[in-house]
């Protein structure tokens, strides 16, 4: 990043010796796609970068590797099990043996020559210079990566280059001595001369069941000898394959087969293995942003994407039906388990960039739907399938550590995530097989736990996202809003899938009665009934703006601004999780106005200070706890995409309303929508350019700006505006009459018009309440979140 280059330049002017980045890295540092430090031995463990592929991950220098789905249970806690890491290798010493009569030996001193994390290639590189009497002679590079498509493979690559002009050493031999980590395994196969070892460890699983992890890895000798004989470079790799099974022999066999495949197919002295990984990893970044004159924003955006992609597998190559926790690697804060933040923070951040990757998150929930079946709410098993996802879960989908404690808002978040994904993908097959079962299960749960009092519906004795509230509460505003959204969404799609009208209608009537709590005699919404104005450490009310986009709350700008300002002044900033701030940034920018924009900008600029060390490792809160906290990084992305770019998925269309970032000149986003690739660029204060770069199956698009709707034919200019709409138009298939397409289109227009009337009605209702004082405990604010137009 540019800031890093400025620091390097200043230190050089002061005469302080540092390792300058290689010339090939300069342009990537400048465009924010490579993070650099001159000596990574000086950074602390909580600032260290990690490499991962969604199945395997490790922090550079750590003695542990973590594998998706490999959990252990100890002292009533379930957490990711650590696997001894054969790739935690470091260069200890080096020497050169002269090819003269006496074979004299020269020992090198080691000098740090910089380290870089290439965000778009998924490779971490440490550079070490071998120095002889003040002369740089050999450059050694250690590279670490977790292979993107061969997900059981993690690699340390060693490259060495002669950099001196002294031609006489080209006939000498060199020895690199590595510090090898101590590897303690329960069982290893007999040693062989094949150059690798196969071992296994026993893991006590979530329910005290025995699980085995097989490890096949390069037999790393203490030394690597390089006989140059005129060559100027050397390369070798240490590969590790990890597989998990309920049978020890099977785990070892699978790991050994994967290792042998890599060794035979690619070889370990060539770059082919790394090049295949880099190609697959870089494809993730075809969707990206560029902020003119703000490389710091762009660099942090890229680093956030890097850590998120490193934790979620490509669904086409996933080895496990789970993924590394969205809370990151194991630490004392989150134990590596999955929480509702997967759907409410991480999924929105990635859904417009790599929708197929976000499908992995929802697949995790779908595959564990049976484990999430509600058991204690008295439902009818013949008609209802209520799902109650636990507040935290591991591979099984339940949480033995918390006695199967669940939060209704977790279940509501899963339904919300399904709506987000479908609104972007428009994948009708996925909706039928995965999405709607999750939506229906959530609606059944909210029906099951609803308490009806006259015409109002309440949820009593529920948890709140605020960790500082240790007791159950009544009518959590966050839970109730999610209930309203989930029930309305199921009501809409239930008619599409011909569910019994009685069930669908009941969902709708419950949704219309869900209470949203307000203060006694105040004009503010409250997080829950009985809230007394205490400090909070969550964004229960602000979340109505984002990620819930809860209408008509979001249609009343004055209401949004007033409520968000009120709770900003009551937020314990140091202890509040870093993922909550996007709710305030998006909400305030959506409310409009110079003051709201300034407040949102100030919050956003302050969140950038969370980034810790040269590799932008993100803490869970202002106290530095819980690194690397992926929901916080996702929140940063959400602030950009839904805040300053103003992305909204609503009524079957995608819109952008741009707000310039501080000191920026332009805003560009490459994204995916309905399986087509787009780019949109806003030249601040001037025009918007929209380009469709690839076609969408069975869909064309129209562009709306300045009150007109036009066909998008490759590209379109919107002049003198900061708002643009992308509206899908289903293509007429052969044999389908125009009338058969026109009728649904007319119905959709009527639906949108009715939604607009309802919004105006509820907005007037809320405004009347807020102006006149809220004298009751609750009032209703209910609207569906998102409905797609093209498959109804």
C-alpha positions in Angstrom: 0.0 0.0 0.0 1.2 3.6 -0.6 1.5 4.2 3.1 4.0 1.4 3.4 6.1 2.8 0.6 6.1 6.2 2.2 7.4 4.7 5.5 10.1 2.8 3.6 11.2 6.0 1.9 11.4 8.0 5.1 13.4 5.4 6.9 15.9 5.3 4.0 16.3 9.1 4.1 17.0 8.8 7.8 19.7 6.3 7.1 18.0 3.5 8.8 18.8 0.2 7.1 15.7 -1.7 6.0 14.9 -4.3 3.4 13.3 -2.6 0.4 10.7 -4.6 -1.4 11.7 -6.2 -4.7 10.9 -4.3 -7.8 8.3 -6.8 -8.9 6.3 -6.1 -5.7 6.2 -2.3 -5.9 3.2 -2.0 -8.2 1.2 -4.6 -6.2 2.0 -2.7 -3.0 0.8 0.5 -4.7 -2.5 -0.9 -5.9 -3.2 -2.5 -2.5 -2.9 -6.2 -3.5 0.3 -7.0 -1.6 1.1 -6.2 2.0 4.7 -5.8 3.0 7.0 -5.7 6.0 10.8 -5.4 6.0 11.2 -8.0 8.8 8.4 -10.3 9.9 10.4 -11.6 12.9 9.6 -8.3 14.6 5.9 -8.5 14.5 3.8 -10.1 17.3 1.8 -13.3 16.9 -1.5 -11.4 16.8 -0.2 -9.4 13.8 0.9 -12.5 11.8 -0.7 -13.3 8.5 -2.4 -16.6 7.8 -2.9 -18.8 4.8 -5.9 -21.0 4.1 -8.3 -22.5 1.5 -11.5 -23.1 3.5 -10.4 -26.6 4.5 -6.9 -26.0 5.9 -5.5 -22.9 7.5 -2.5 -21.9 9.6 -0.9 -18.7 10.9 2.6 -18.1 9.6 5.1 -19.4 12.2 2.4 -21.3 14.1 3.0 -24.9 15.2 -0.6 -25.7 14.4 -2.8 -26.3 11.4 -6.6 -26.3 11.6 -8.9 -28.3 9.4 -12.6 -27.6 8.7 -15.0 -29.8 10.6 -12.3 -31.2 12.9 -13.5 -30.2 16.4 -12.7 -31.5 19.8 -14.5 -31.3 23.1 -12.7 -30.7 26.4 -13.8 -29.3 29.7 -17.3 -28.7 28.3 -16.0 -26.6 25.5 -16.1 -27.5 21.8 -13.3 -25.9 19.6 -11.3 -26.5 16.5 -8.7 -29.2 17.1 -5.1 -28.3 16.4 -3.0 -30.5 14.1 0.8 -30.4 14.4 2.2 -28.4 11.5 4.9 -29.8 9.3 5.0 -26.5 7.3 6.1 -24.3 10.3 9.6 -24.2 8.8 12.2 -21.5 9.3 15.8 -21.1 8.0 18.2 -21.6 10.9 21.6 -21.2 9.2 23.4 -21.6 5.8 26.8 -22.3 4.5 28.8 -22.6 1.3 31.4 -25.3 0.6 34.1 -24.2 -1.9 35.0 -26.6 -4.7 38.7 -26.0 -4.2 41.4 -28.4 -3.1 40.7 -27.9 0.6 36.9 -27.7 0.3 36.8 -24.8 2.7 33.5 -23.8 4.2 32.0 -20.4 4.6 29.2 -19.7 7.1 26.6 -17.1 6.1 25.0 -14.5 8.3 21.2 -14.2 7.7 19.6 -10.9 7.0 15.9 -10.3 6.7 15.1 -9.1 3.2 11.4 -8.5 3.6 8.1 -10.4 3.7 5.0 -10.0 1.7 1.4 -11.3 1.6 0.1 -11.4 -1.9 -3.6 -11.0 -1.4 -4.8 -11.9 -4.9 -2.5 -15.0 -5.3 -2.9 -16.3 -1.8 0.9 -16.7 -1.1 3.0 -15.5 1.8 6.7 -15.0 1.0 9.6 -14.5 3.5 12.9 -13.3 2.0 16.3 -13.9 3.6 19.6 -12.7 2.3 22.7 -14.8 2.9 25.6 -12.4 3.5 29.3 -13.2 3.3 31.7 -10.5 4.7 29.2 -7.8 4.0 28.3 -9.0 0.5 24.9 -10.3 -0.5 25.4 -13.7 -2.2 22.3 -15.8 -2.0 18.6 -14.8 -1.7 16.4 -17.4 -0.1 12.6 -17.2 -0.4 10.2 -19.3 1.7 6.7 -19.4 0.3 3.6 -20.7 2.1 0.2 -21.4 0.6 -2.9 -23.6 1.1 -3.8 -24.9 -2.3 -7.1 -23.5 -3.4 -8.4 -26.4 -5.5 -6.4 -29.3 -3.9 -7.9 -28.5 -0.5 -6.1 -31.1 1.5 -2.7 -29.7 0.5 -0.6 -27.0 2.3 2.9 -26.2 1.1 6.2 -24.6 2.1 8.2 -23.8 -1.0 12.0 -23.0 -0.9 13.6 -20.9 -3.6 17.2 -19.8 -3.6 18.9 -17.5 -6.1 22.5 -16.4 -6.6 22.5 -12.6 -6.5 26.2 -11.9 -6.4 28.2 -11.0 -9.5 31.1 -13.3 -8.2 31.0 -16.0 -10.8 33.4 -18.2 -8.9 30.8 -19.4 -6.5 28.7 -21.0 -9.3 30.7 -24.2 -8.9 30.3 -24.4 -5.1 27.6 -26.2 -3.1 25.3 -24.7 -0.5 23.6 -26.1 2.6 20.4 -24.7 4.0 19.8 -25.7 7.6 16.1 -25.5 8.7 14.5 -25.4 12.1 12.0 -28.2 11.9 9.0 -28.1 14.3 8.6 -30.9 16.8 5.9 -33.2 15.5 4.1 -35.4 18.0 1.8 -37.9 16.4 -0.1 -40.8 17.9 0.8 -43.3 15.2 3.2 -43.3 12.2 3.7 -45.8 9.4 7.0 -47.5 9.1 9.7 -45.3 7.8 10.6 -45.7 4.1 12.9 -44.2 1.6 10.1 -42.6 -0.3 10.8 -39.1 1.0 7.7 -38.7 3.0 6.0 -39.8 6.2 2.5 -40.8 7.0 1.1 -40.4 10.5 -2.2 -40.0 12.3 -3.5 -38.3 15.4 -6.6 -39.2 17.5 -9.1 -36.5 18.2 -11.8 -36.7 20.8 -14.8 -35.3 18.9 -17.8 -33.1 19.8 -19.6 -36.0 21.5 -16.6 -37.8 22.8 -16.5 -39.9 19.6 -13.1 -40.9 18.2 -12.0 -39.1 15.0 -8.7 -39.5 13.2 -6.7 -37.0 11.2 -4.2 -38.4 8.7 -1.1 -36.4 7.8 1.3 -37.2 4.9 4.2 -34.8 4.7 7.6 -34.4 3.1 10.3 -35.9 5.3 12.1 -32.7 5.9 15.8 -33.3 6.5 17.6 -30.9 8.7 19.6 -29.8 5.6 19.0 -29.2 2.0 22.2 -29.4 -0.1 22.4 -27.4 -3.3 25.2 -28.3 -5.7 25.1 -25.4 -8.2 27.3 -26.7 -11.1 26.6 -23.5 -13.0 23.0 -23.1 -12.0 21.9 -19.8 -10.5 18.7 -21.0 -8.7 17.3 -23.8 -6.7 13.8 -24.9 -5.7 12.2 -27.5 -3.5 8.9 -27.8 -1.7 7.7 -29.4 1.5 4.1 -30.5 1.0 1.6 -31.7 3.6 -1.7 -33.5 3.0 -4.4 -33.7 5.7 -7.5 -35.8 5.7 -10.1 -36.7 8.4 -12.0 -39.9 8.9 -13.6 -42.1 11.6 -11.1 -44.8 10.7 -7.4 -44.3 11.3 -6.2 -46.4 8.4 -8.6 -44.6 6.0 -7.5 -41.2 7.2 -3.8 -42.2 6.6 -4.6 -43.7 3.2 -6.5 -40.7 2.0 -3.7 -38.3 3.1 -1.0 -40.5 1.5 -2.9 -40.7 -1.8 -3.3 -36.9 -1.9 0.4 -36.4 -1.2 1.4 -38.9 -3.8 -0.9 -37.3 -6.4 0.7 -33.9 -5.8 4.2 -35.4 -6.0 3.6 -37.4 -9.2 1.3 -35.0 -11.0 3.2 -31.8 -10.2 6.6 -32.6 -8.7 7.9 -30.7 -5.8 10.8 -28.9 -7.5 8.6 -27.2 -10.1 6.3 -24.2 -9.9 3.3 -25.9 -11.5 1.7 -26.7 -8.2 1.9 -23.1 -7.0 0.8 -21.7 -10.4 -2.3 -23.8 -10.4 -3.2 -22.5 -6.9 -2.4 -18.9 -7.8 -4.7 -19.1 -10.9 -7.6 -20.4 -8.9 -7.1 -18.0 -6.0 -6.7 -15.0 -8.3 -10.1 -15.8 -10.0 -11.7 -14.9 -6.7 -10.6 -11.3 -7.2 -12.2 -10.8 -10.6 -14.9 -9.0 -8.5 -13.2 -6.1 -6.7 -13.2 -2.4 -6.0 -11.0 0.6 -6.9 -11.4 3.9 -5.0 -9.7 6.7 -6.8 -7.1 8.5 -4.7 -7.7 6.2 -1.7 -5.3 3.3 -2.0 -5.6 2.7 1.7 -9.3 1.9 1.4 -8.6 -0.4 -1.5 -5.8 -2.2 0.2 -7.9 -2.9 3.3 -10.8 -4.1 1.2 -8.5 -6.6 -0.6 -7.0 -7.8 2.7 -10.5 -8.3 4.1 -11.5 -10.3 1.0 -8.2 -12.4 1.3 -8.9 -13.5 4.9 -12.6 -14.3 4.1 -11.8 -16.3 1.0 -9.1 -18.1 3.0 -11.8 -19.4 5.4 -14.6 -20.4 3.0 -14.1 -23.2 0.3 -15.1 -23.2 -3.3 -18.2 -25.4 -3.2 -17.0 -27.2 -6.3 -13.8 -28.4 -4.6 -14.8 -28.5 -1.0 -13.6 -31.6 0.9 -16.0 -31.1 3.8 -19.6 -30.0 4.2 -18.4 -27.4 6.6 -15.8 -24.7 6.4 -13.4 -22.9 8.7 -15.3 -20.8 11.2 -16.3 -17.4 10.1 -14.9 -16.2 13.4 -11.5 -17.2 12.1 -8.9 -19.6 13.5 -9.2 -20.9 17.1 -8.7 -18.3 19.8 -9.9 -17.7 23.3 -12.7 -15.5 22.1 -14.7 -17.6 19.7 -13.3 -21.2 19.9 -13.6 -21.5 16.1 -17.3 -22.2 16.1 -20.0 -21.0 13.6 -22.4 -18.2 14.7 -25.2 -16.2 13.1 -22.6 -13.7 11.9 -22.0 -16.1 9.0 -25.3 -15.1 7.4 -25.7 -11.5 8.7 -22.1 -10.2 8.3 -20.0 -12.4 6.0 -22.6 -13.5 3.5 -23.8 -10.0 2.6 -20.1 -8.9 2.2 -19.4 -11.6 -0.4 -22.7 -12.3 -2.1 -22.3 -9.6 -4.9 -18.6 -10.5 -5.3 -18.5 -14.4 -5.3 -22.1 -15.7 -4.8 -21.0 -19.3 -5.3 -18.6 -19.0 -2.4 -21.4 -17.7 -0.1 -23.5 -20.7 -1.1 -21.1 -22.8 1.0 -22.3 -21.0 4.2 -25.9 -21.8 3.5 -25.0 -25.4 2.5 -23.5 -25.8 6.0 -26.9 -24.9 7.5 -28.9 -27.0 5.1 -26.8 -30.1 5.7 -27.4 -29.7 9.4 -31.1 -28.9 9.2 -32.1 -32.3 10.8 -29.9 -31.5 13.8 -31.6 -28.1 14.0 -35.1 -29.5 14.2 -37.0 -27.8 17.1 -38.0 -30.2 19.8 -39.8 -28.3 22.5 -42.3 -25.8 21.1 -45.2 -28.1 20.6 -45.4 -28.0 16.8 -47.4 -30.3 14.5 -44.9 -32.8 13.0 -47.2 -33.5 10.1 -47.3 -29.9 8.8 -44.4 -28.0 10.4 -40.6 -28.4 10.2 -39.3 -25.7 12.5 -35.6 -25.1 12.6 -33.8 -23.7 15.6 -30.1 -23.2 14.8 -27.9 -22.9 17.9 -26.1 -19.6 18.7 -22.8 -21.4 18.1 -22.2 -24.7 16.4 -19.4 -27.0 15.2 -19.4 -29.7 12.6 -22.5 -31.5 13.9 -24.8 -28.4 13.7 -25.6 -28.5 17.4 -23.7 -27.2 20.4 -23.0 -29.7 23.2 -21.1 -27.0 25.0 -24.2 -25.0 25.5 -26.7 -27.7 26.0 -28.2 -27.0 22.5 -28.9 -23.4 23.4 -30.3 -21.7 20.4 -31.2 -18.1 19.5 -34.2 -17.3 17.4 -32.2 -14.5 15.8 -29.7 -17.1 14.5 -32.5 -18.9 12.7 -33.8 -15.6 11.4 -30.3 -14.8 10.2 -30.2 -18.0 8.1 -33.5 -17.1 6.4 -32.1 -13.6 5.8 -29.0 -15.1 4.3 -31.0 -17.3 1.9 -32.9 -14.2 0.7 -29.7 -12.3 0.1 -28.2 -15.2 -1.9 -31.3 -15.8 -4.0 -31.8 -12.1 -4.7 -28.3 -12.1 -6.3 -28.2 -15.5 -7.9 -31.9 -15.9 -9.0 -31.1 -19.6 -8.9 -34.5 -21.3 -8.9 -33.1 -24.8 -8.5 -31.2 -23.7 -5.4 -34.2 -22.0 -4.0 -36.3 -25.1 -4.3 -33.7 -27.5 -2.9 -31.9 -25.4 -0.3 -33.2 -21.9 0.1 -36.9 -22.4 0.6 -36.5 -25.3 3.1 -34.4 -23.0 5.2 -36.9 -20.1 4.8 -39.9 -22.4 5.6 -38.1 -23.9 8.6 -37.4 -20.4 10.0 -41.0 -19.4 9.5 -42.2 -22.5 11.2 -39.9 -21.7 14.2 -41.2 -18.2 14.5 -44.7 -19.5 14.3 -44.0 -22.1 16.9 -42.5 -19.7 19.5 -44.9 -16.8 18.9 -47.0 -15.6 21.8 -50.3 -14.0 20.5 -51.9 -11.3 22.5 -55.0 -10.0 20.7 -53.7 -8.7 17.4 -50.1 -8.4 18.5 -47.4 -11.1 18.4 -44.6 -11.3 20.9 -41.4 -13.4 21.4 -40.8 -13.8 25.1 -37.7 -15.0 27.0 -35.3 -14.7 24.0 -31.6 -13.9 23.8 -30.3 -10.6 22.4 -27.1 -10.2 20.3 -25.8 -7.8 23.0 -23.3 -10.0 25.0 -23.5 -7.5 27.9 -27.1 -8.6 28.5 -26.9 -11.9 30.3 -30.6 -12.5 30.9 -33.4 -13.4 28.6 -35.5 -10.6 27.4 -39.0 -10.0 25.9 -39.5 -8.7 22.4 -35.9 -8.2 21.3 -36.2 -5.7 18.5 -33.6 -7.6 16.4 -35.3 -11.0 16.9 -38.8 -9.5 16.2 -37.6 -7.7 13.1 -36.0 -11.0 11.8 -39.3 -12.8 12.6 -41.3 -10.3 10.6 -38.9 -10.6 7.6 -38.7 -14.4 7.8 -42.5 -14.9 8.0 -43.2 -12.4 5.2 -40.6 -14.1 3.0 -42.1 -17.5 3.7 -45.6 -16.1 3.0 -44.5 -14.9 -0.4 -42.6 -18.0 -1.5 -45.1 -20.4 0.1 -47.7 -19.3 -2.4 -45.1 -19.9 -5.2 -44.5 -23.5 -4.0 -48.2 -24.2 -3.4 -47.9 -24.8 0.4 -51.2 -25.1 2.1 -53.0 -21.8 2.1 -53.8 -22.1 5.8 -50.1 -22.3 6.6 -49.1 -19.6 4.3 -51.8 -17.3 5.5 -50.9 -17.9 9.1 -47.3 -16.9 8.4 -48.6 -13.7 6.9 -50.9 -12.9 9.8 -48.3 -13.6 12.4 -45.8 -11.4 10.5 -48.2 -8.5 10.4 -48.7 -8.6 14.1 -45.1 -8.9 15.3 -44.4 -6.2 17.9 -41.4 -3.8 17.6 -40.7 -2.5 21.1 -40.5 1.2 21.9 -39.7 3.0 25.1 -42.3 3.9 27.7 -43.2 7.5 27.1 -40.1 8.1 24.9 -39.8 8.6 21.2 -37.1 6.0 20.6 -37.2 2.4 19.6 -35.6 0.1 22.3 -33.5 -3.1 22.0 -36.0 -5.0 24.1 -38.9 -4.4 26.5 -37.6 -2.9 29.8 -34.5 -1.3 28.3 -33.5 1.6 30.6 -31.0 3.6 28.6 -27.9 1.6 29.7 -24.8 1.4 27.6 -24.9 -1.3 24.8 -22.3 -3.3 23.0 -24.3 -4.3 19.9 -26.3 -2.7 17.1 -29.8 -4.1 17.8 -31.6 -1.1 16.6 -29.1 0.1 14.0 -29.3 -3.4 12.4 -32.8 -2.6 11.2 -31.1 -0.4 8.7 -28.4 -3.0 7.8 -28.2 -5.9 7.3 -32.0 -6.3 7.8 -33.1 -3.4 5.5 -36.2 -3.4 7.6 -39.0 -1.4 6.0 -40.5 1.0 6.8 -37.7 1.9 9.2 -35.3 2.5 6.3 -37.9 4.6 4.4 -38.0 7.3 7.2 -34.7 9.1 7.0 -35.4 11.2 10.1 -36.3 8.2 12.1 -33.1 6.3 11.1 -30.8 9.3 11.8 -32.4 10.0 15.2 -32.3 6.3 16.4 -28.7 5.7 15.2 -27.4 8.9 16.8 -29.2 8.0 20.1 -27.5 4.6 20.2 -24.1 5.8 19.1 -24.0 7.9 22.2 -24.9 4.8 24.3 -22.4 2.3 22.7 -19.4 1.0 24.7 -17.0 1.5 21.8 -14.1 -0.4 23.3 -16.1 -3.6 24.1 -18.4 -3.5 21.1 -17.6 -6.1 18.4 -16.1 -4.6 15.4 -18.7 -6.0 13.0 -21.5 -3.7 14.2 -20.2 -0.5 12.7 -21.4 -1.2 9.2 -25.0 -1.0 10.5 -24.3 2.7 11.5 -22.3 3.5 8.3 -24.9 2.1 6.0 -27.8 3.4 8.0 -26.5 7.0 8.2 -25.5 7.2 4.6 -28.9 5.8 3.5 -30.6 8.5 5.6 -28.9 11.1 3.5 -27.9 14.7 4.4 -24.6 16.3 5.0 -24.5 15.7 8.8 -25.4 12.0 8.5 -22.8 11.6 5.7 -20.1 13.3 7.9 -21.0 11.1 10.9 -20.9 7.9 8.7 -17.6 8.9 7.2 -16.1 9.6 10.6 -17.2 6.1 11.8 -15.8 4.4 8.7 -12.4 6.2 8.9 -12.2 5.1 12.6 -12.9 1.5 11.8 -9.9 1.4 9.5 -7.8 1.8 12.7 -8.8 -1.7 13.7 -6.3 -3.1 11.1 -3.4 -4.3 13.1 0.2 -4.6 11.9 1.5 -4.8 8.3 -0.9 -7.6 7.3 -4.1 -5.9 8.5 -5.1 -8.5 11.1 -8.5 -7.5 12.6 -9.4 -7.7 16.3 -12.8 -8.6 17.6 -13.1 -5.3 19.5 -11.2 -2.2 20.5 -9.5 -4.1 23.3 -7.7 -6.2 20.7 -9.4 -9.5 21.6 -10.1 -12.3 19.2 -7.9 -11.9 16.2 -8.3 -12.5 13.3 -12.0 -11.5 13.5 -13.6 -12.2 10.1 -17.0 -10.6 10.8 -15.2 -7.3 11.5 -13.4 -7.5 8.1 -16.8 -8.4 6.5 -18.3 -5.3 8.2 -15.6 -3.1 6.5 -16.6 -4.6 3.1 -20.3 -4.0 3.9 -19.6 -0.4 4.8 -18.1 0.1 1.3 -20.6 -1.8 -0.8 -23.8 -1.1 1.0 -22.7 2.2 2.5 -20.6 4.4 0.2 -21.7 2.4 -3.0 -25.3 2.3 -1.7 -26.0 -1.2 -3.0 -29.6 -2.4 -2.4 -31.3 -5.6 -3.3 -35.0 -4.9 -3.3 -38.2 -5.7 -5.3 -36.3 -7.9 -7.8 -33.7 -5.2 -8.8 -30.3 -4.1 -7.8 -29.6 -0.4 -7.3 -26.6 1.8 -6.3 -26.7 5.2 -4.7 -23.1 6.4 -4.5 -21.6 8.6 -1.8 -18.0 9.7 -2.3 -15.5 8.5 0.2 -13.4 11.3 1.9 -10.8 12.7 -0.6 -11.7 10.1 -3.3 -12.2 10.9 -7.0 -14.1 7.8 -8.2 -15.6 4.6 -7.1 -15.6 1.4 -9.1 -17.0 -2.1 -8.4 -16.8 -5.3 -10.4 -19.5 -7.6 -9.2 -21.8 -10.5 -10.2 -25.6 -10.4 -10.5 -27.7 -13.3 -11.7 -24.6 -15.1 -12.9 -23.6 -12.1 -15.1 -20.5 -10.0 -14.5 -20.9 -6.3 -14.3 -18.8 -3.2 -13.6 -20.1 0.1 -12.3 -18.0 3.3 -12.0 -19.1 6.6 -10.5 -17.1 9.7 -11.3 -17.8 11.7 -8.3 -20.3 14.5 -8.9 -20.6 13.6 -12.5 -21.6 10.4 -14.3 -22.1 6.7 -13.7 -20.9 4.1 -16.3 -22.5 0.6 -16.1 -21.1 -2.3 -18.2 -22.3 -5.8 -18.5 -19.2 -8.0 -19.2 -20.8 -11.4 -19.5 -24.3 -12.6 -20.3 -26.8 -14.0 -17.8 -28.7 -17.2 -18.5 -32.3 -16.4 -19.7 -32.1 -12.8 -18.5 -31.4 -9.4 -20.0 -31.2 -6.2 -18.1 -32.5 -2.7 -18.2 -30.8 0.4 -16.7 -32.8 3.0 -14.8 -31.5 6.5 -14.1 -32.8 10.0 -14.3 -36.4 8.7 -14.3 -35.9 6.6 -17.5 -35.5 2.9 -18.1 -33.3 1.8 -21.0 -32.0 -1.5 -22.3 -28.5 -2.3 -21.1 -26.7 -3.2 -24.4 -23.1 -3.8 -23.2 -22.7 -0.4 -21.5 -24.7 2.6 -20.4 -23.9 6.1 -19.2 -26.1 7.8 -16.6 -25.4 11.5 -16.7 -25.4 13.9 -13.7 -26.7 11.4 -11.1 -25.4 9.3 -8.3 -28.1 6.6 -8.5 -28.6 3.8 -11.0 -30.9 0.7 -11.1 -30.2 -2.6 -12.8 -33.5 -4.4 -13.5 -33.6 -8.0 -14.8 -35.9 -8.8 -17.7 -36.7 -12.5 -18.3 -36.0 -13.5 -21.8 -38.8 -14.9 -24.0 -37.9 -18.5 -24.6 -38.8 -20.2 -27.9 -42.5 -21.2 -27.9 -43.4 -18.8 -25.1 -45.8 -16.1 -26.2 -45.2 -12.5 -25.4 -48.6 -12.4 -23.6 -47.4 -15.2 -21.2 -44.5 -13.0 -20.2 -46.4 -9.8 -20.2 -49.0 -10.9 -17.7 -46.5 -11.8 -14.9 -44.7 -8.5 -15.7 -48.0 -6.6 -15.1 -48.6 -8.5 -11.9 -45.1 -7.6 -10.8 -45.8 -3.9 -11.5 -48.9 -4.1 -9.4 -47.0 -5.8 -6.6 -44.3 -3.1 -6.6 -47.0 -0.4 -6.6 -48.8 -2.0 -3.7 -45.5 -2.3 -1.8 -44.9 1.4 -2.4 -48.4 2.2 -1.0 -47.8 0.0 2.0 -44.4 1.7 2.6 -46.0 5.1 2.5 -48.7 4.0 4.9 -46.3 2.5 7.4 -44.0 5.4 7.1 -46.8 7.8 7.9 -47.7 5.5 10.8 -44.2 5.5 12.3 -43.8 9.3 11.7 -47.1 9.9 13.5 -45.9 7.8 16.4 -42.5 9.5 16.6 -44.0 13.0 16.5 -46.7 12.3 19.0 -44.7 10.3 21.5 -44.7 6.6 21.9 -47.1 5.8 24.7 -47.4 2.1 24.1 -44.8 -0.7 24.5 -44.9 -1.6 20.9 -46.0 -0.9 17.4 -45.7 -2.8 14.1 -43.2 -2.3 11.3 -43.3 -5.2 8.9 -42.3 -5.5 5.3 -40.7 -8.3 3.3 -37.0 -7.8 2.8 -36.4 -8.9 -0.8 -38.5 -10.6 -3.5 -37.1 -11.5 -6.9 -39.1 -10.7 -9.9 -37.9 -13.1 -12.6 -38.9 -16.5 -11.3 -42.3 -15.8 -9.8 
